[in-house]
Amino acid sequence: GTLPFDDEHVPTLFRKIKSGIFPIPEYLNKSVVSLLCNMLQVDPMKRASIEDVKKHDWFQKELPEYLFPSPVEQ
């Protein structure tokens, strides 16, 4: 994979982060794209919380159990 925002010139990197524009690979399905866009939202008030992420459609699919630690491990 690659970083959503990358540049060797730090001011340019920060400008890219603040713009919130990042490349989205065409092979990703709409559900994953939606999740990524919500997670990388520039405005922290609009950004997905961990609860929002866990409730997202993509996480409602059958995913490996290691992604969901037991309450004892948390």
C-alpha positions, 0 to 999 in steps of 0.5 A, a space after each residue: 500500500 501507499 500513504 494517502 498523503 506523501 511528499 518529501 517537502 514537509 510544507 507541501 505534505 501539510 498542504 496535501 493533508 489540509 486539502 484532504 485530497 488523496 488518490 483512491 485506487 480504482 480497485 477498491 469497492 464503494 464501501 471501503 472508499 466510503 470508510 476511508 473518506 470518513 476516516 480521513 475527513 479533514 474536519 475533526 467534527 465530521 471525521 468518523 469516530 472509532 464507533 462510527 468505523 466499527 458500525 460501518 458496512 465494511 466492518 459488518 462483513 465477515 472479517 477475521 476475528 483478530 480484528 475484534 479483540 475480546 473485551 479482556 484484551 481491551 
